[in-house]
Amino acid sequence: MATASKKTTSSSKPPTSPSASSPSASPSSPSGGSGGGLHGAVPTPPSYEAMLGSNGENISAVMSASEAMFSGMAEVSQEVMNFAGERVRKNLETSEELIKAKDPEEIFEKQCTIARYAAEQYIEETSKLMTMMARITRDCWAPVEKRTKSALHDMNGNNGNGADKK
């Protein structure tokens, strides 16, 4: 029954020219057919096998990104610990200054000075941490971005054959 439907389907499309019915030329092939078909040459699809065949490179890119992330997070952790230690030291110093104060007005002035200095330190540290995080983010994405560009180039630019790979 399937054979009958194939005959019906194939007979419903009349050949466009005598050369179109020959096995060596077809409208979708680059050299055959009269007029090259309705849309011209059919582009070759990208080779997904080439992309999948480069899993080692993909894993390497992910590993490099992970190393950059862990290294960066260790750097951030160290910076936060240093800042927290410095703040604890400063808080101990300022509590001694408050104890030495003679009247409420002096205590208030010292508290305002301490609060202003602490706020400036927190603002500076926040800016420093944001700069570090931006750099770490760039470092983490760099190997993935490089690998993605290479894979896209292989898929689209070379049709996956890797001939132009540098």
Residue frames as a rotation matrix with the C-alpha (Angstrom) as fourth column:
MET 1
0.572 0.820 0.000 0.00
0.820 -0.572 0.000 0.00
0.000 0.000 -1.000 0.00
ALA 2
0.386 -0.525 -0.759 2.92
0.158 -0.773 0.615 2.34
-0.909 -0.357 -0.216 0.70
THR 3
-0.636 -0.645 0.423 4.26
0.488 0.088 0.868 1.64
-0.597 0.759 0.259 -2.78
ALA 4
-0.013 0.724 0.690 1.02
0.984 -0.113 0.138 2.78
0.178 0.681 -0.711 -4.36
SER 5
0.830 0.328 -0.450 1.13
0.444 -0.878 0.178 6.09
-0.337 -0.347 -0.875 -2.52
LYS 6
-0.106 -0.928 -0.356 4.73
0.162 -0.369 0.915 6.65
-0.981 0.039 0.189 -3.59
LYS 7
-0.594 -0.074 0.801 3.76
0.787 0.154 0.598 6.11
-0.167 0.985 -0.033 -7.22
THR 8
0.475 0.843 0.251 0.92
0.864 -0.501 0.046 8.57
0.165 0.195 -0.967 -6.84
THR 9
0.664 -0.278 -0.694 3.19
0.229 -0.808 0.543 11.14
-0.711 -0.520 -0.473 -5.20
SER 10
-0.401 -0.915 -0.035 6.00
0.230 -0.137 0.963 10.81
-0.887 0.378 0.266 -7.70
SER 11
-0.488 0.244 0.838 3.65
0.873 0.117 0.474 10.90
0.018 0.963 -0.270 -10.67
SER 12
0.608 0.758 -0.236 1.96
0.764 -0.639 -0.083 14.05
-0.214 -0.130 -0.968 -9.40
LYS 13
0.386 -0.557 -0.735 5.16
-0.191 -0.828 0.527 16.04
-0.902 -0.063 -0.426 -10.04
PRO 14
0.938 -0.079 0.337 5.91
0.345 0.296 -0.891 16.23
-0.030 0.952 0.304 -13.75
PRO 15
0.019 -0.994 -0.109 9.60
0.865 -0.039 0.500 16.54
-0.501 -0.104 0.859 -14.59
THR 16
0.509 0.137 -0.850 10.60
-0.032 -0.984 -0.177 20.07
-0.860 0.117 -0.496 -15.54
SER 17
0.337 -0.434 -0.836 13.06
-0.941 -0.199 -0.276 18.93
-0.046 0.879 -0.475 -18.19
PRO 18
0.787 -0.071 -0.612 14.53
-0.137 0.948 -0.286 15.71
0.601 0.309 0.737 -19.52
SER 19
-0.245 -0.965 -0.098 17.75
-0.054 0.114 -0.992 16.34
0.968 -0.238 -0.080 -17.55
ALA 20
-0.237 0.207 0.949 15.83
-0.925 -0.346 -0.155 16.78
0.297 -0.915 0.273 -14.28
SER 21
0.794 0.592 0.138 14.69
-0.606 0.756 0.246 13.18
0.041 -0.279 0.959 -14.35
SER 22
0.381 -0.723 -0.577 18.23
0.013 0.628 -0.778 11.84
0.925 0.289 0.248 -14.74
PRO 23
0.788 -0.056 -0.613 19.95
0.598 0.305 0.741 10.69
0.146 -0.951 0.274 -11.55
SER 24
-0.198 -0.979 -0.050 23.05
0.969 -0.188 -0.161 12.82
0.148 -0.080 0.986 -12.17
ALA 25
-0.893 -0.104 0.439 21.27
0.111 -0.994 -0.009 16.20
0.437 0.041 0.899 -12.14
SER 26
-0.060 0.899 -0.435 18.60
0.989 0.111 0.093 17.60
0.132 -0.425 -0.896 -9.92
PRO 27
0.465 0.297 0.834 17.16
0.347 -0.928 0.137 21.07
0.815 0.225 -0.535 -9.42
SER 28
0.995 -0.041 0.093 18.66
-0.102 -0.425 0.899 21.31
0.003 -0.904 -0.427 -5.94
SER 29
0.393 -0.918 0.061 22.18
0.818 0.379 0.433 20.28
-0.420 -0.120 0.899 -6.94
PRO 30
0.125 -0.394 -0.910 24.61
0.004 -0.917 0.398 23.09
-0.992 -0.053 -0.114 -7.73
SER 31
-0.782 -0.560 -0.274 25.26
-0.258 -0.109 0.960 21.91
-0.567 0.821 -0.059 -11.30
GLY 32
-0.854 0.406 0.326 21.96
0.521 0.659 0.543 20.45
0.006 0.633 -0.774 -12.41
GLY 33
-0.047 0.976 -0.211 18.43
0.812 -0.086 -0.577 21.35
-0.582 -0.198 -0.789 -13.32
SER 34
-0.214 0.058 0.975 17.03
0.777 -0.594 0.206 23.98
0.591 0.802 0.082 -15.58
GLY 35
0.265 0.283 0.922 17.29
-0.112 -0.940 0.321 27.37
0.958 -0.189 -0.217 -13.92
GLY 36
-0.727 -0.683 -0.072 18.67
-0.026 0.132 -0.991 25.84
0.686 -0.719 -0.114 -10.69
GLY 37
-0.399 0.642 -0.655 15.26
0.906 0.385 -0.176 25.47
0.139 -0.664 -0.735 -9.01
LEU 38
0.550 0.756 0.356 12.98
0.668 -0.654 0.355 28.17
0.501 0.042 -0.864 -7.68
HIS 39
0.987 -0.116 -0.109 15.37
0.000 -0.686 0.728 29.66
-0.159 -0.719 -0.677 -5.10
GLY 40
0.423 -0.892 -0.160 18.78
-0.756 -0.250 -0.604 29.09
0.499 0.377 -0.780 -6.67
ALA 41
-0.308 -0.658 -0.687 21.46
-0.088 0.739 -0.668 27.03
0.947 -0.145 -0.286 -4.94
VAL 42
0.820 0.562 -0.110 20.46
-0.009 0.205 0.979 25.38
0.572 -0.802 0.173 -1.69
PRO 43
0.116 -0.833 0.541 22.97
-0.862 -0.355 -0.362 26.22
0.494 -0.424 -0.759 1.08
THR 44
-0.153 -0.278 -0.948 24.71
0.188 0.934 -0.304 23.35
0.970 -0.224 -0.090 2.81
PRO 45
0.844 0.495 0.208 23.51
-0.111 -0.218 0.970 23.03
0.525 -0.841 -0.128 6.40
PRO 46
0.105 -0.849 0.519 26.10
-0.939 -0.257 -0.231 23.38
0.329 -0.463 -0.823 9.16
SER 47
-0.046 -0.235 -0.971 27.79
-0.031 0.972 -0.234 20.23
0.998 0.019 -0.052 10.35
TYR 48
0.639 0.345 0.687 26.53
-0.680 -0.164 0.715 19.46
0.359 -0.924 0.130 13.82
GLU 49
0.857 -0.403 -0.322 28.94
0.454 0.885 0.099 16.52
0.245 -0.231 0.942 13.95
ALA 50
-0.077 -0.924 0.373 31.84
0.458 -0.365 -0.810 18.97
0.885 0.109 0.452 13.87
MET 51
0.044 0.164 0.985 30.34
-0.657 -0.738 0.153 20.90
0.753 -0.654 0.075 16.76
LEU 52
0.897 0.349 0.271 29.74
-0.433 0.575 0.694 17.76
0.086 -0.740 0.667 18.80
GLY 53
0.665 -0.707 -0.242 33.17
0.542 0.679 -0.495 16.44
0.514 0.198 0.835 17.88
SER 54
-0.250 -0.781 0.572 34.79
0.084 -0.606 -0.791 19.36
0.965 -0.149 0.217 19.66
ASN 55
0.782 0.607 -0.143 33.41
0.157 0.031 0.987 18.51
0.604 -0.794 -0.071 23.11
GLY 56
0.201 -0.798 -0.569 36.96
0.977 0.209 0.052 18.47
0.077 -0.566 0.821 24.49
GLU 57
-0.706 -0.433 0.561 37.35
0.462 -0.881 -0.099 22.12
0.537 0.189 0.822 23.53
ASN 58
0.159 0.855 0.493 33.96
-0.129 -0.477 0.869 22.93
0.979 -0.202 0.035 25.04
ILE 59
0.772 0.089 -0.629 34.87
0.547 0.410 0.730 21.23
0.323 -0.908 0.268 28.31
SER 60
-0.271 -0.950 -0.153 38.21
0.949 -0.237 -0.210 23.03
0.164 -0.202 0.966 28.35
ALA 61
-0.509 0.152 0.847 36.44
0.094 -0.968 0.231 26.40
0.855 0.197 0.479 27.93
VAL 62
0.607 0.789 0.097 34.05
-0.079 -0.062 0.995 25.61
0.791 -0.611 0.025 30.79
MET 63
0.510 -0.506 -0.696 36.95
0.848 0.431 0.308 24.49
0.144 -0.747 0.649 32.99
SER 64
-0.587 -0.739 0.332 38.84
0.691 -0.670 -0.270 27.72
0.422 0.071 0.904 32.26
ALA 65
-0.119 0.644 0.756 35.74
-0.192 -0.762 0.619 29.73
0.974 -0.071 0.215 33.11
SER 66
0.803 0.429 -0.413 35.31
0.255 0.379 0.889 27.78
0.538 -0.820 0.195 36.35
GLU 67
0.025 -0.887 -0.462 38.94
0.988 0.094 -0.126 28.34
0.155 -0.453 0.878 37.32
ALA 68
-0.659 -0.228 0.717 38.57
0.269 -0.961 -0.059 32.08
0.702 0.154 0.695 36.71
MET 69
0.325 0.867 0.377 35.40
-0.209 -0.323 0.923 32.14
0.922 -0.379 0.077 38.80
PHE 70
0.759 -0.039 -0.650 36.91
0.576 0.507 0.641 30.23
0.305 -0.861 0.407 41.74
SER 71
-0.343 -0.937 -0.060 40.08
0.905 -0.313 -0.288 32.31
0.251 -0.153 0.956 41.64
GLY 72
-0.507 0.223 0.833 38.03
0.014 -0.964 0.266 35.51
0.862 0.147 0.486 41.54
MET 73
0.611 0.791 0.032 35.74
-0.063 0.009 0.998 34.41
0.789 -0.611 0.055 44.36
ALA 74
0.371 -0.582 -0.724 38.79
0.915 0.364 0.176 33.58
0.160 -0.727 0.667 46.51
GLU 75
-0.671 -0.617 0.411 40.09
0.582 -0.782 -0.223 37.09
0.459 0.089 0.884 45.79
VAL 76
-0.067 0.747 0.661 36.73
-0.245 -0.655 0.715 38.62
0.967 -0.114 0.227 46.76
SER 77
0.745 0.346 -0.570 36.60
0.377 0.485 0.789 36.50
0.550 -0.803 0.231 49.92
GLN 78
-0.123 -0.887 -0.445 40.09
0.980 -0.037 -0.197 37.63
0.158 -0.460 0.873 50.92
GLU 79
-0.683 -0.102 0.723 39.18
0.194 -0.980 0.045 41.26
0.704 0.171 0.689 50.31
VAL 80
0.347 0.895 0.280 36.01
-0.195 -0.223 0.955 41.00
0.917 -0.386 0.098 52.39
MET 81
0.623 -0.180 -0.762 37.89
0.717 0.520 0.464 39.30
0.312 -0.835 0.452 55.22
ASN 82
-0.516 -0.857 0.010 40.57
0.808 -0.490 -0.326 42.02
0.284 -0.161 0.945 55.18
PHE 83
-0.457 0.423 0.782 37.93
-0.130 -0.902 0.412 44.74
0.880 0.086 0.467 55.20
ALA 84
0.643 0.741 -0.193 35.97
0.050 0.211 0.976 43.11
0.764 -0.637 0.099 58.03
GLY 85
0.251 -0.641 -0.725 39.16
0.946 0.321 0.044 42.72
0.205 -0.697 0.687 60.09
GLU 86
-0.745 -0.529 0.408 40.04
0.484 -0.848 -0.215 46.36
0.459 0.038 0.888 59.55
ARG 87
-0.072 0.811 0.580 36.52
-0.253 -0.578 0.776 47.45
0.965 -0.091 0.247 60.52
VAL 88
0.702 0.282 -0.654 36.62
0.488 0.479 0.730 45.39
0.519 -0.831 0.199 63.73
ARG 89
-0.258 -0.886 -0.385 39.98
0.954 -0.172 -0.244 46.97
0.150 -0.430 0.890 64.62
LYS 90
-0.728 0.030 0.685 38.60
0.096 -0.985 0.145 50.46
0.679 0.172 0.714 63.94
ASN 91
0.344 0.935 0.092 35.44
-0.058 -0.077 0.995 49.73
0.937 -0.347 0.028 65.97
LEU 92
0.445 -0.263 -0.856 37.58
0.860 0.394 0.326 48.74
0.251 -0.881 0.402 68.98
GLU 93
-0.675 -0.735 0.066 39.62
0.707 -0.670 -0.228 51.93
0.211 -0.107 0.971 68.66
THR 94
-0.499 0.536 0.681 36.52
-0.129 -0.823 0.553 54.10
0.857 0.188 0.480 68.43
SER 95
0.571 0.699 -0.430 34.89
0.341 0.275 0.899 52.45
0.747 -0.660 -0.082 71.44
GLU 96
-0.066 -0.684 -0.726 37.98
0.998 -0.038 -0.055 53.41
0.010 -0.728 0.685 73.46
GLU 97
-0.852 -0.216 0.477 37.65
0.296 -0.950 0.099 57.01
0.432 0.225 0.873 72.23
LEU 98
0.032 0.953 0.302 33.98
-0.066 -0.300 0.952 57.07
0.997 -0.050 0.053 73.26
ILE 99
0.477 0.095 -0.874 34.85
0.779 0.414 0.471 55.84
0.407 -0.905 0.124 76.75
LYS 100
-0.484 -0.793 -0.370 37.33
0.874 -0.464 -0.148 58.72
-0.054 -0.395 0.917 77.15
ALA 101
-0.302 0.433 0.849 34.70
0.335 -0.786 0.520 61.33
0.892 0.441 0.093 76.24
LYS 102
-0.961 -0.188 -0.203 33.88
0.258 -0.346 -0.902 63.80
0.100 -0.919 0.381 79.06
ASP 103
-0.516 0.829 -0.218 30.34
-0.335 -0.429 -0.839 64.91
-0.789 -0.360 0.498 78.18
PRO 104
0.176 0.696 0.696 27.37
0.447 0.574 -0.686 63.96
-0.877 0.432 -0.210 75.93
GLU 105
0.814 0.113 -0.569 28.21
-0.368 -0.657 -0.658 66.62
-0.449 0.745 -0.493 73.36
GLU 106
-0.178 -0.957 -0.229 31.72
-0.922 0.080 0.380 65.20
-0.345 0.279 -0.896 72.87
ILE 107
-0.476 0.088 0.875 30.27
0.056 0.996 -0.070 61.67
-0.878 0.015 -0.479 72.59
PHE 108
0.609 0.782 0.135 27.84
0.248 -0.026 -0.968 62.87
-0.754 0.623 -0.209 69.92
GLU 109
0.570 -0.466 -0.677 30.62
-0.768 -0.595 -0.237 64.59
-0.293 0.655 -0.697 67.94
LYS 110
-0.522 -0.818 0.242 32.83
-0.693 0.572 0.438 61.50
-0.497 0.061 -0.866 68.11
GLN 111
-0.163 0.548 0.820 29.95
0.283 0.823 -0.493 59.23
-0.945 0.151 -0.289 67.05
CYS 112
0.824 0.469 -0.317 29.24
-0.115 -0.411 -0.904 61.47
-0.554 0.782 -0.285 64.04
THR 113
0.156 -0.863 -0.480 32.92
-0.962 -0.243 0.124 61.44
-0.224 0.442 -0.869 63.03
ILE 114
-0.622 -0.366 0.692 33.09
-0.334 0.924 0.188 57.66
-0.708 -0.114 -0.697 63.46
ALA 115
0.229 0.817 0.530 29.89
0.326 0.448 -0.832 57.12
-0.917 0.363 -0.164 61.47
ARG 116
0.772 0.014 -0.635 31.06
-0.505 -0.593 -0.627 59.43
-0.385 0.805 -0.451 58.67
TYR 117
-0.251 -0.953 -0.169 34.43
-0.931 0.190 0.312 57.65
-0.266 0.235 -0.935 58.44
ALA 118
-0.513 0.122 0.849 32.78
-0.013 0.989 -0.150 54.21
-0.858 -0.088 -0.506 58.49
ALA 119
0.601 0.796 0.072 30.33
0.120 -0.001 -0.993 55.22
-0.791 0.605 -0.096 55.74
GLU 120
0.490 -0.512 -0.706 33.22
-0.849 -0.466 -0.251 56.45
-0.201 0.722 -0.662 53.58
GLN 121
-0.587 -0.741 0.325 35.05
-0.669 0.671 0.320 53.17
-0.456 -0.029 -0.890 54.12
TYR 122
-0.162 0.612 0.774 31.97
0.232 0.786 -0.573 51.12
-0.959 0.087 -0.270 53.21
ILE 123
0.799 0.439 -0.410 31.41
-0.238 -0.396 -0.887 53.18
-0.552 0.806 -0.212 50.05
GLU 124
0.071 -0.868 -0.491 35.06
-0.988 -0.130 0.087 52.75
-0.139 0.479 -0.867 49.00
GLU 125
-0.673 -0.330 0.662 34.94
-0.359 0.928 0.097 49.01
-0.646 -0.173 -0.744 49.71
THR 126
0.287 0.859 0.423 31.69
0.178 0.386 -0.905 48.59
-0.941 0.335 -0.042 47.81
SER 127
0.731 -0.087 -0.677 33.18
-0.626 -0.480 -0.615 50.36
-0.271 0.873 -0.405 44.80
LYS 128
-0.344 -0.938 -0.044 36.30
-0.914 0.323 0.246 48.20
-0.216 0.125 -0.968 45.02
LEU 129
-0.497 0.223 0.838 34.23
-0.037 0.960 -0.278 45.00
-0.867 -0.169 -0.469 45.23
MET 130
0.638 0.769 -0.044 32.03
-0.033 -0.029 -0.999 46.02
-0.769 0.639 0.006 42.30
THR 131
0.391 -0.597 -0.700 35.13
-0.917 -0.320 -0.239 46.67
-0.081 0.735 -0.673 40.17
MET 132
-0.650 -0.637 0.415 36.55
-0.633 0.756 0.170 43.29
-0.422 -0.152 -0.894 41.19
MET 133
-0.117 0.694 0.710 33.28
0.122 0.720 -0.684 41.51
-0.986 0.007 -0.169 40.37
ALA 134
0.769 0.359 -0.529 33.07
-0.427 -0.328 -0.843 43.16
-0.476 0.874 -0.099 36.94
ARG 135
-0.073 -0.886 -0.457 36.62
-0.997 0.076 0.011 42.02
0.025 0.457 -0.889 36.15
ILE 136
-0.679 -0.146 0.719 35.92
-0.343 0.930 -0.135 38.51
-0.649 -0.338 -0.682 37.44
THR 137
0.368 0.893 0.258 32.76
-0.026 0.288 -0.957 38.30
-0.929 0.346 0.129 35.34
ARG 138
0.625 -0.217 -0.750 34.70
-0.774 -0.298 -0.559 39.30
-0.103 0.930 -0.354 32.22
ASP 139
-0.464 -0.885 0.028 37.42
-0.882 0.465 0.074 36.75
-0.078 0.009 -0.997 33.05
CYS 140
-0.393 0.396 0.830 34.81
-0.155 0.861 -0.484 34.01
-0.906 -0.319 -0.277 33.55
TRP 141
0.628 0.774 0.075 33.01
-0.026 0.117 -0.993 34.63
-0.777 0.622 0.093 30.27
ALA 142
0.155 -0.629 -0.762 36.13
-0.883 -0.434 0.178 35.14
-0.443 0.645 -0.623 28.13
PRO 143
-0.824 -0.524 0.216 36.90
-0.366 0.782 0.504 31.44
-0.434 0.336 -0.836 27.48
VAL 144
-0.211 0.834 0.510 33.24
0.521 0.537 -0.663 30.61
-0.827 0.126 -0.548 26.85
GLU 145
0.613 0.416 -0.671 32.87
-0.246 -0.707 -0.663 33.55
-0.751 0.572 -0.331 24.47
LYS 146
-0.254 -0.804 -0.538 36.05
-0.870 -0.053 0.491 32.58
-0.423 0.593 -0.685 22.61
ARG 147
-0.837 -0.048 0.545 34.90
0.053 0.984 0.168 28.96
-0.545 0.170 -0.821 22.27
THR 148
0.169 0.978 0.120 31.41
0.405 0.042 -0.913 30.00
-0.899 0.203 -0.389 21.15
LYS 149
0.446 -0.072 -0.892 32.84
-0.654 -0.707 -0.270 32.27
-0.611 0.704 -0.362 18.46
SER 150
-0.638 -0.756 -0.146 35.11
-0.684 0.470 0.558 29.48
-0.353 0.455 -0.817 17.27
ALA 151
-0.612 0.475 0.632 32.26
0.369 0.879 -0.303 26.95
-0.699 0.048 -0.714 17.15
LEU 152
0.485 0.825 -0.289 30.00
0.135 -0.397 -0.908 29.36
-0.864 0.401 -0.304 15.26
HIS 153
0.086 -0.548 -0.832 32.79
-0.877 -0.438 0.198 30.10
-0.473 0.713 -0.518 12.83
ASP 154
-0.862 -0.421 0.284 33.30
-0.285 0.864 0.415 26.38
-0.420 0.277 -0.864 12.28
MET 155
-0.274 0.845 0.460 29.57
0.540 0.531 -0.653 25.79
-0.796 0.070 -0.601 11.79
ASN 156
0.691 0.677 -0.253 28.82
0.237 -0.543 -0.806 28.78
-0.683 0.497 -0.536 9.58
GLY 157
0.415 -0.588 -0.694 32.06
-0.734 -0.667 0.126 29.99
-0.537 0.458 -0.709 8.06
ASN 158
-0.616 -0.747 -0.250 33.53
-0.768 0.500 0.400 26.61
-0.173 0.439 -0.882 7.15
ASN 159
0.289 0.818 -0.497 30.35
-0.775 0.505 0.381 24.50
0.563 0.275 0.780 7.10
GLY 160
0.793 0.106 0.600 31.85
-0.556 0.529 0.642 22.59
-0.249 -0.842 0.478 9.99
ASN 161
0.866 -0.451 -0.216 34.84
0.245 0.759 -0.603 21.18
0.436 0.469 0.768 8.13
GLY 162
0.781 -0.549 -0.297 37.42
0.231 -0.188 0.955 23.10
-0.580 -0.814 -0.020 10.19
ALA 163
0.490 -0.618 0.615 39.50
0.847 0.171 -0.503 23.91
0.206 0.767 0.607 7.10
ASP 164
0.265 -0.360 0.895 40.16
0.101 -0.912 -0.397 27.51
0.959 0.196 -0.205 8.12
LYS 165
0.946 0.137 -0.295 40.83
0.291 0.048 0.955 26.69
0.145 -0.989 0.005 11.78
LYS 166
0.358 -0.839 0.410 43.78
-0.334 -0.525 -0.782 28.64
0.872 0.143 -0.469 13.14
